[in-house]
Amino acid sequence: MDIVVVQETDWLRRGPHQQHHLFERLSLRGHTITVLDYPILRSHWPQEPLIVRREDNPHAARIMNGAQIKLITPGTLSPRLLARPSSVFSHHAALKRLIKDRRPDIIVSYALSTGMPALRLARRYDIPYVLHVIDALHALVPSKIVQPVAHTVERWLFGSAAEVILINAHLRDYAIRMGASPDRARVLRTGVDLERFQPGKPDSAIRAELGLAESDYVLFFMGWLYDFSGLRQVVAALADAPLEVKLLVVGDGDEYEWLCQMRNAGLGDRLVLTGRVPYQRIPELLAASDACLLPFQTVTATEHIVPIKIYEYMAGGKPVIATSLPGVMRDIGEGNGVIYAPAEDHIEMALNVRTRAEQLGRAARAFVEAHCDWEAITTEFEAILAGHVR
């Protein structure tokens, strides 16, 4: 299949998300993958030129050796208020040109703003349009003024797609409320690379590199540091925890500067910040920990999600302390190596399960082995897309 992927975030600088794992594997199976993205982490004018030109990257794979992903980042105007609206027109032009050069078999969208021109062109040229949803998209729009417009667009996309694929049952219920036909709304779980993420004892060499002692009790968090990540509550509790408790945070984002300030204000080496690291390093950093945290706050943006990081924690054979996000509770439930607690109690709970960490880690690994193998999920995804190709 010749597949075009449309998203409104940065392919190379955000994630990896579901689409990275799925489409790089599909590439290795012989499918042609072209991604149209948007540089969401851009600096904007005047730090950028007034007009940012299109960029093409023929080698944009991030995870799988040998995968071939062609990336197109359409040009836009750079001023903050004009950048996103201008991307609607530039994506339309770029996708239209691509369709005329070689009509793709299917378009898979993860986008609102750039999803609109993709759907219109799919209808015009009779190309199947599949919506793959990993978030309540309108809830991610930062402007409260624009959110009602985004909500309307999201409803239109849900009702118009040939099929809507959701990553969990809670999100499927949301999609149906938003106008997706129950007959065209299907759950396809998030996966994990079971070969890349393996259970094991903390690596003393990696710990030494991070300034951690073998006797330290290391708690791990990774990913984009959203303001709803719950890390403020965890860090507040860290100050009162036993001295051997260390918090290892891998990633950057909204809360990174604040975390640096807290480290410099007294937490010192008890708070270890790596910043953004290559995805290939994540398994060894996770393996250096004793327990993993998912302290996300329940807000509109998190109500329906099951973050991919929780499956990677579980595949690493680590006990996981998580807040009771509705999507996570419904998808993973109780007794599968995940303990639920409010963010402010994550450290206390992690200490409480210390004596049964191995038992919890085995249960977590068994769950993902049974339900979350990326290869099996990719095969199912491949069959769904092939079923729409005419």
PEMODA-V869726 format. One record per pair of residues at least 24 apart in sequence whose C-alpha atoms are under 6 Angstrom apart, sorted by sequence separation. I is the first residue (numbers start at 0). GAP is how many residues later the second one is. If there is no record, write none. Layout:
I:GAP, I:GAP
This chain:
51:24, 154:24, 245:24, 246:24, 247:24, 248:24, 249:24, 250:24, 251:24, 336:24, 91:25, 245:25, 249:25, 250:25, 50:26, 87:26, 336:26, 9:27, 50:27, 216:27, 217:27, 221:27, 223:27, 224:27, 226:27, 290:27, 292:27, 294:27, 335:27, 336:27, 8:28, 9:28, 49:28, 215:28, 216:28, 217:28, 218:28, 219:28, 220:28, 221:28, 222:28, 223:28, 224:28, 225:28, 290:28, 291:28, 292:28, 293:28, 294:28, 335:28, 2:29, 3:29, 5:29, 7:29, 8:29, 9:29, 217:29, 218:29, 221:29, 223:29, 224:29, 292:29, 0:30, 1:30, 2:30, 3:30, 4:30, 5:30, 6:30, 7:30, 9:30, 224:30, 3:31, 8:31, 129:31, 128:32, 129:32, 131:32, 44:33, 128:33, 129:33, 130:33, 131:33, 132:33, 133:33, 43:34, 44:34, 129:34, 43:35, 32:36, 33:36, 34:36, 35:36, 36:36, 43:36, 33:37, 35:37, 318:38, 27:39, 26:40, 26:41, 318:41, 318:42, 23:43, 317:43, 316:44, 316:45, 294:48, 316:48, 313:50, 314:50, 313:51, 229:65, 229:66, 228:67, 229:67, 227:68, 219:69, 227:69, 218:70, 217:71, 217:72, 218:72, 219:72, 220:72, 218:73, 219:73, 206:81, 201:85, 202:85, 196:86, 201:86, 201:87, 2:101, 1:102, 4:102, 1:103, 2:103, 3:103, 4:103, 5:103, 6:103, 7:103, 2:104, 4:104, 6:104, 232:110, 233:110, 232:111, 229:113, 198:117, 196:118, 197:118, 198:118, 196:119, 191:120, 170:133, 169:134, 169:157, 138:161, 139:161, 138:162, 134:170, 191:180, 190:181, 191:181, 192:181, 190:182, 191:182, 190:183, 104:284, 21:356
